[in-house]
Amino acid sequence: MPADEEGATIMVKLDDLLHERRMTLTELAERVGLTLANLSILKTGKAKAIRFSTLAAICRELECQPGDLLEFTPN
């Protein structure tokens, strides 16, 4: 759950989407062409940024919108 300078948090809900679609992180990594390690960093909320191309590939494979994957929580 990375926080920005104002203390707000962007939560990554990848675990929930994978569970709903009965897909493993390994399967998603193979489908989008990312390493399991990089996808794991995103899943655990430790990522500082995400490329639009990566976000688009994840959304394509999970058949979701970016807002389904990311949640902004102001403090």
N, C-alpha and C positions, 0 to 999 in steps of 0.2 A: 504494500500500500504506500506508494511514494507520495510524499507531501510536497506541495509547492511552497514558495516563500510566505504566502499568507496562511499556511497551515491547513489548507483544504486538501482533500485526499481524492485521488483517482483510484477506484477499485476495479480490478480486472476480474470478471466473472466467468473466466474460461472453464474452471472446474464444473460449474453448474451447467454450462452449455454442452460440455463433453458428456456429462452424465445423462442429460436429457436426450442426447443423440446416440447414446451407447457407443461412444467412440473413445479410444484410448489416446493419450497424449502422443504415443509413438506413431499411431496411425495418422493423426493430424500432422505431425512433423513430416512424415513421408509425403503426404498429400500436398503440403504447401512448400516443401523444399527447404525447411529449416532444420537445424540440428535440434536434437532432443534437449540439449543443454540450454540453447537460446529460448526455446519454447517454454521450458521449465522456469526460466528466469521471469518470463512474462506471466506465467501462471501463478507464481508465488508473489507477484506484486513487487518484485525487486527491480524491474526494468525502469530505466529513466526516460525512455522514449520508445516509440514504435513507428516504423516507416508506414506510410500510407499503402505501399504495395503489399506489405506484410499483413496489415489490417484488412485490406481488400481480399487477399488470398484466404485468410482465416474466415472471413464472412462468407466467401464463396463456398468453402467446404462445409461450414456449419449451417449454411443457409440462414444467415441472421443479418442484422443490421449492426453497425458499429455501436449504437446505443444499447444493444443487447449484451455486448461484450464489456463495455466500459461504463462506469457509474461515477459521477462527480458528487462528492459529499463535502459541502462547506462546513467549516468549524465555527 
